[in-house]
Amino acid sequence: LDMDGSLSGNIESIIRGYPARNIIEQQRKGEGAQTILSQLFFDRYNLVYVDSASIQLVDDLQRKLILKARFRLPEYTLSFADALDFNPLIIGYRQQNPIDSDYKRVLPIQLEAPEYIQLNFDIQLPKKLSHDLQDFNQRAQIPMGFLSESYDFDRNRLQYRLEVGFSARTYDASLAGRISDIYQRWVDLSNARWKLNRLP
């Protein structure tokens, strides 16, 4: 992260299953790695630069891909005279909660597909920025589903992880509220803002 609010770095992602099949199909249609990665990870940004993009098929049977690229987001933070304001989920954001939190629901919950995502972030801060963020860990667990968060903040380094998993497609109606809570936490993090203070 730079003092002007731009963010640059490297991304590495492992993708399996249906999303991987979609990427393979895009490649067969002639789309390049740079375009695919830009659409997949950075679709909500008005301005993004992606280079050195690559897509490697490492397991044809399981459709397992490794995606790598360098990126730069020139307008990642909101810049103020005394602070920078930014969203912690650079990628992997979720805009909407797909589950109604109706605790009186009768019908089973049907997901489109089992879902798993693990996001690991490591952000280096300039020496003239400070923060008041606190370390913490938390986990929400249901049968065949969970959300886990881990935050480790140093003076000039922010390391944090978000992991969400739903290993079934169908869940009992009694779990509607708890499943909705997990998705809502993901949505809330996607819209959260963290403040970094400018030092004199």
BALOBA-1460 file (C-alpha; in Angstrom, 3 decimals):
// residues 200
<rec num="1" residu="l" x="0.000" y="0.000" z="0.000"/>
<rec num="2" residu="d" x="1.334" y="3.435" z="-0.954"/>
<rec num="3" residu="m" x="0.749" y="6.786" z="0.715"/>
<rec num="4" residu="d" x="-1.320" y="7.931" z="-2.254"/>
<rec num="5" residu="g" x="-3.817" y="5.130" z="-1.608"/>
<rec num="6" residu="s" x="-2.800" y="2.842" z="-4.450"/>
<rec num="7" residu="l" x="-2.375" y="-0.870" z="-3.790"/>
<rec num="8" residu="s" x="-0.147" y="-3.218" z="-5.741"/>
<rec num="9" residu="g" x="0.901" y="-6.801" z="-5.217"/>
<rec num="10" residu="n" x="0.665" y="-10.418" z="-6.253"/>
<rec num="11" residu="i" x="-2.289" y="-12.748" z="-6.289"/>
<rec num="12" residu="e" x="-2.218" y="-16.543" z="-6.296"/>
<rec num="13" residu="s" x="-5.407" y="-18.580" z="-6.326"/>
<rec num="14" residu="i" x="-6.288" y="-22.278" z="-6.430"/>
<rec num="15" residu="i" x="-9.645" y="-22.975" z="-8.059"/>
<rec num="16" residu="r" x="-11.420" y="-26.317" z="-8.403"/>
<rec num="17" residu="g" x="-14.690" y="-27.727" z="-9.645"/>
<rec num="18" residu="y" x="-17.368" y="-25.786" z="-11.482"/>
<rec num="19" residu="p" x="-15.587" y="-22.375" z="-11.385"/>
<rec num="20" residu="a" x="-12.482" y="-24.025" z="-12.838"/>
<rec num="21" residu="r" x="-14.534" y="-25.583" z="-15.645"/>
<rec num="22" residu="n" x="-15.887" y="-22.130" z="-16.499"/>
<rec num="23" residu="i" x="-12.360" y="-20.730" z="-16.748"/>
<rec num="24" residu="i" x="-11.226" y="-23.601" z="-18.957"/>
<rec num="25" residu="e" x="-14.209" y="-22.936" z="-21.232"/>
<rec num="26" residu="q" x="-13.304" y="-19.243" z="-21.410"/>
<rec num="27" residu="q" x="-9.784" y="-20.198" z="-22.475"/>
<rec num="28" residu="r" x="-11.153" y="-22.495" z="-25.161"/>
<rec num="29" residu="k" x="-13.118" y="-19.541" z="-26.515"/>
<rec num="30" residu="g" x="-9.894" y="-17.571" z="-26.840"/>
<rec num="31" residu="e" x="-10.005" y="-15.338" z="-23.765"/>
<rec num="32" residu="g" x="-6.576" y="-14.526" z="-22.348"/>
<rec num="33" residu="a" x="-5.415" y="-15.026" z="-18.756"/>
<rec num="34" residu="q" x="-5.220" y="-11.281" z="-18.094"/>
<rec num="35" residu="t" x="-8.850" y="-10.743" z="-19.111"/>
<rec num="36" residu="i" x="-10.092" y="-13.780" z="-17.177"/>
<rec num="37" residu="l" x="-8.303" y="-12.819" z="-13.959"/>
<rec num="38" residu="s" x="-9.432" y="-9.200" z="-14.222"/>
<rec num="39" residu="q" x="-13.073" y="-10.267" z="-14.553"/>
<rec num="40" residu="l" x="-12.832" y="-12.960" z="-11.894"/>
<rec num="41" residu="f" x="-11.120" y="-11.006" z="-9.105"/>
<rec num="42" residu="f" x="-11.430" y="-7.290" z="-9.824"/>
<rec num="43" residu="d" x="-14.826" y="-6.788" z="-11.435"/>
<rec num="44" residu="r" x="-15.993" y="-4.152" z="-8.936"/>
<rec num="45" residu="y" x="-13.072" y="-1.781" z="-9.557"/>
<rec num="46" residu="n" x="-13.268" y="1.021" z="-12.103"/>
<rec num="47" residu="l" x="-9.519" y="1.034" z="-12.616"/>
<rec num="48" residu="v" x="-7.194" y="-1.966" z="-12.296"/>
<rec num="49" residu="y" x="-3.976" y="-3.028" z="-13.999"/>
<rec num="50" residu="v" x="-3.201" y="-6.736" z="-14.272"/>
<rec num="51" residu="d" x="-0.043" y="-8.201" z="-15.786"/>
<rec num="52" residu="s" x="2.081" y="-11.348" z="-15.681"/>
<rec num="53" residu="a" x="-1.167" y="-13.325" z="-15.550"/>
<rec num="54" residu="s" x="-1.061" y="-17.107" z="-15.886"/>
<rec num="55" residu="i" x="-3.482" y="-20.019" z="-15.602"/>
<rec num="56" residu="q" x="-2.041" y="-23.489" z="-15.023"/>
<rec num="57" residu="l" x="-4.012" y="-26.726" z="-15.077"/>
<rec num="58" residu="v" x="-2.378" y="-28.923" z="-12.423"/>
<rec num="59" residu="d" x="-4.998" y="-31.684" z="-12.122"/>
<rec num="60" residu="d" x="-7.084" y="-32.436" z="-15.192"/>
<rec num="61" residu="l" x="-9.246" y="-35.023" z="-13.408"/>
<rec num="62" residu="q" x="-10.317" y="-32.653" z="-10.609"/>
<rec num="63" residu="r" x="-10.175" y="-29.560" z="-12.827"/>
<rec num="64" residu="k" x="-7.733" y="-27.873" z="-10.466"/>
<rec num="65" residu="l" x="-6.211" y="-24.592" z="-11.632"/>
<rec num="66" residu="i" x="-3.539" y="-22.285" z="-10.233"/>
<rec num="67" residu="l" x="-4.003" y="-18.639" z="-11.188"/>
<rec num="68" residu="k" x="-1.259" y="-16.053" z="-10.701"/>
<rec num="69" residu="a" x="-0.897" y="-12.386" z="-11.558"/>
<rec num="70" residu="r" x="0.492" y="-9.040" z="-10.523"/>
<rec num="71" residu="f" x="-1.999" y="-6.239" z="-10.009"/>
<rec num="72" residu="r" x="-2.244" y="-2.548" z="-9.231"/>
<rec num="73" residu="l" x="-5.309" y="-0.697" z="-7.968"/>
<rec num="74" residu="p" x="-4.535" y="3.044" z="-8.294"/>
<rec num="75" residu="e" x="-7.687" y="4.153" z="-6.459"/>
<rec num="76" residu="y" x="-8.026" y="1.434" z="-3.844"/>
<rec num="77" residu="t" x="-8.465" y="3.656" z="-0.785"/>
<rec num="78" residu="l" x="-10.385" y="6.806" z="-0.035"/>
<rec num="79" residu="s" x="-7.738" y="9.420" z="0.689"/>
<rec num="80" residu="f" x="-8.201" y="12.184" z="3.270"/>
<rec num="81" residu="a" x="-5.837" y="14.780" z="4.705"/>
<rec num="82" residu="d" x="-5.341" y="12.794" z="7.913"/>
<rec num="83" residu="a" x="-6.163" y="9.205" z="6.910"/>
<rec num="84" residu="l" x="-6.693" y="6.521" z="4.305"/>
<rec num="85" residu="d" x="-9.933" y="4.550" z="4.342"/>
<rec num="86" residu="f" x="-10.046" y="1.125" z="2.671"/>
<rec num="87" residu="n" x="-11.994" y="-2.097" z="2.378"/>
<rec num="88" residu="p" x="-10.219" y="-5.198" z="3.785"/>
<rec num="89" residu="l" x="-11.582" y="-7.683" z="1.221"/>
<rec num="90" residu="i" x="-9.530" y="-6.771" z="-1.831"/>
<rec num="91" residu="i" x="-10.901" y="-9.840" z="-3.602"/>
<rec num="92" residu="g" x="-13.422" y="-12.517" z="-2.642"/>
<rec num="93" residu="y" x="-16.105" y="-10.008" z="-1.758"/>
<rec num="94" residu="r" x="-19.802" y="-10.906" z="-1.619"/>
<rec num="95" residu="q" x="-22.399" y="-8.237" z="-2.273"/>
<rec num="96" residu="q" x="-25.604" y="-9.997" z="-1.206"/>
<rec num="97" residu="n" x="-26.776" y="-12.525" z="1.354"/>
<rec num="98" residu="p" x="-28.458" y="-15.384" z="-0.569"/>
<rec num="99" residu="i" x="-30.307" y="-16.766" z="2.476"/>
<rec num="100" residu="d" x="-33.379" y="-15.300" z="4.138"/>
<rec num="101" residu="s" x="-32.868" y="-15.194" z="7.903"/>
<rec num="102" residu="d" x="-36.409" y="-16.480" z="8.569"/>
<rec num="103" residu="y" x="-36.118" y="-18.584" z="11.729"/>
<rec num="104" residu="k" x="-39.648" y="-19.968" z="11.108"/>
<rec num="105" residu="r" x="-38.739" y="-21.379" z="7.713"/>
<rec num="106" residu="v" x="-40.235" y="-24.803" z="6.899"/>
<rec num="107" residu="l" x="-38.692" y="-25.756" z="3.546"/>
<rec num="108" residu="p" x="-35.052" y="-26.984" z="3.415"/>
<rec num="109" residu="i" x="-32.335" y="-24.565" z="2.296"/>
<rec num="110" residu="q" x="-31.005" y="-25.343" z="-1.167"/>
<rec num="111" residu="l" x="-27.644" y="-23.854" z="-2.171"/>
<rec num="112" residu="e" x="-26.627" y="-23.677" z="-5.813"/>
<rec num="113" residu="a" x="-23.552" y="-25.794" z="-5.048"/>
<rec num="114" residu="p" x="-21.198" y="-26.610" z="-2.178"/>
<rec num="115" residu="e" x="-19.004" y="-23.601" z="-1.546"/>
<rec num="116" residu="y" x="-15.529" y="-23.070" z="-0.146"/>
<rec num="117" residu="i" x="-13.311" y="-20.013" z="-0.146"/>
<rec num="118" residu="q" x="-10.152" y="-19.138" z="1.754"/>
<rec num="119" residu="l" x="-8.746" y="-15.627" z="1.509"/>
<rec num="120" residu="n" x="-5.316" y="-14.771" z="2.896"/>
<rec num="121" residu="f" x="-4.142" y="-11.154" z="2.850"/>
<rec num="122" residu="d" x="-0.726" y="-9.711" z="3.699"/>
<rec num="123" residu="i" x="-0.488" y="-5.922" z="3.334"/>
<rec num="124" residu="q" x="2.688" y="-3.914" z="3.946"/>
<rec num="125" residu="l" x="2.048" y="-0.368" z="5.179"/>
<rec num="126" residu="p" x="4.217" y="2.696" z="4.631"/>
<rec num="127" residu="k" x="6.046" y="3.904" z="7.751"/>
<rec num="128" residu="k" x="3.997" y="7.111" z="7.830"/>
<rec num="129" residu="l" x="0.721" y="5.268" z="8.389"/>
<rec num="130" residu="s" x="-0.591" y="3.961" z="11.708"/>
<rec num="131" residu="h" x="-3.722" y="2.087" z="12.765"/>
<rec num="132" residu="d" x="-5.801" y="1.153" z="15.811"/>
<rec num="133" residu="l" x="-6.836" y="-2.307" z="14.579"/>
<rec num="134" residu="q" x="-6.858" y="-5.119" z="17.138"/>
<rec num="135" residu="d" x="-5.871" y="-8.789" z="16.719"/>
<rec num="136" residu="f" x="-8.664" y="-11.294" z="17.118"/>
<rec num="137" residu="n" x="-9.964" y="-14.680" z="15.957"/>
<rec num="138" residu="q" x="-13.504" y="-15.980" z="15.708"/>
<rec num="139" residu="r" x="-15.374" y="-18.922" z="14.225"/>
<rec num="140" residu="a" x="-19.012" y="-19.720" z="13.499"/>
<rec num="141" residu="q" x="-19.853" y="-23.412" z="13.057"/>
<rec num="142" residu="i" x="-22.893" y="-25.335" z="11.846"/>
<rec num="143" residu="p" x="-23.213" y="-28.958" z="10.660"/>
<rec num="144" residu="m" x="-21.303" y="-29.123" z="7.357"/>
<rec num="145" residu="g" x="-20.592" y="-25.390" z="7.317"/>
<rec num="146" residu="f" x="-18.450" y="-22.719" z="8.973"/>
<rec num="147" residu="l" x="-16.894" y="-19.266" z="8.834"/>
<rec num="148" residu="s" x="-13.486" y="-18.574" z="10.348"/>
<rec num="149" residu="e" x="-11.645" y="-15.257" z="10.739"/>
<rec num="150" residu="s" x="-8.105" y="-14.535" z="11.903"/>
<rec num="151" residu="y" x="-6.440" y="-11.122" z="12.244"/>
<rec num="152" residu="d" x="-2.798" y="-10.416" z="13.090"/>
<rec num="153" residu="f" x="-1.821" y="-6.749" z="12.956"/>
<rec num="154" residu="d" x="1.651" y="-5.281" z="13.390"/>
<rec num="155" residu="r" x="2.577" y="-1.627" z="13.144"/>
<rec num="156" residu="n" x="3.480" y="-1.808" z="9.448"/>
<rec num="157" residu="r" x="1.878" y="-5.075" z="8.416"/>
<rec num="158" residu="l" x="-1.704" y="-6.334" z="8.240"/>
<rec num="159" residu="q" x="-2.209" y="-10.095" z="7.968"/>
<rec num="160" residu="y" x="-5.684" y="-11.564" z="8.030"/>
<rec num="161" residu="r" x="-7.636" y="-14.560" z="6.783"/>
<rec num="162" residu="l" x="-11.264" y="-15.317" z="5.990"/>
<rec num="163" residu="e" x="-12.441" y="-18.881" z="5.376"/>
<rec num="164" residu="v" x="-16.000" y="-19.903" z="4.526"/>
<rec num="165" residu="g" x="-17.223" y="-23.396" z="3.717"/>
<rec num="166" residu="f" x="-20.522" y="-25.120" z="2.973"/>
<rec num="167" residu="s" x="-19.897" y="-28.757" z="2.058"/>
<rec num="168" residu="a" x="-23.557" y="-29.682" z="1.404"/>
<rec num="169" residu="r" x="-26.122" y="-28.346" z="-1.036"/>
<rec num="170" residu="t" x="-29.174" y="-28.957" z="1.156"/>
<rec num="171" residu="y" x="-29.574" y="-27.878" z="4.789"/>
<rec num="172" residu="d" x="-32.373" y="-28.287" z="7.279"/>
<rec num="173" residu="a" x="-34.747" y="-25.334" z="7.531"/>
<rec num="174" residu="s" x="-33.878" y="-24.931" z="11.221"/>
<rec num="175" residu="l" x="-30.384" y="-23.742" z="10.187"/>
<rec num="176" residu="a" x="-31.677" y="-20.844" z="8.078"/>
<rec num="177" residu="g" x="-30.848" y="-18.151" z="10.619"/>
<rec num="178" residu="r" x="-27.328" y="-19.428" z="11.324"/>
<rec num="179" residu="i" x="-26.507" y="-19.890" z="7.636"/>
<rec num="180" residu="s" x="-27.814" y="-16.406" z="6.941"/>
<rec num="181" residu="d" x="-25.608" y="-15.046" z="9.755"/>
<rec num="182" residu="i" x="-22.515" y="-16.598" z="8.152"/>
<rec num="183" residu="y" x="-23.293" y="-15.127" z="4.753"/>
<rec num="184" residu="q" x="-24.153" y="-11.774" z="6.327"/>
<rec num="185" residu="r" x="-20.783" y="-11.611" z="8.084"/>
<rec num="186" residu="w" x="-19.137" y="-12.198" z="4.689"/>
<rec num="187" residu="v" x="-21.247" y="-9.393" z="3.180"/>
<rec num="188" residu="d" x="-20.453" y="-7.082" z="6.111"/>
<rec num="189" residu="l" x="-16.713" y="-7.636" z="5.665"/>
<rec num="190" residu="s" x="-17.121" y="-6.963" z="1.956"/>
<rec num="191" residu="n" x="-18.552" y="-3.537" z="2.827"/>
<rec num="192" residu="a" x="-16.400" y="-2.766" z="5.877"/>
<rec num="193" residu="r" x="-14.021" y="0.190" z="5.970"/>
<rec num="194" residu="w" x="-10.743" y="0.289" z="7.906"/>
<rec num="195" residu="k" x="-8.978" y="3.521" z="8.779"/>
<rec num="196" residu="l" x="-5.250" y="4.128" z="8.486"/>
<rec num="197" residu="n" x="-3.997" y="7.328" z="10.104"/>
<rec num="198" residu="r" x="-1.410" y="9.581" z="8.463"/>
<rec num="199" residu="l" x="1.497" y="10.408" z="10.772"/>
<rec num="200" residu="p" x="2.998" y="13.909" z="10.837"/>
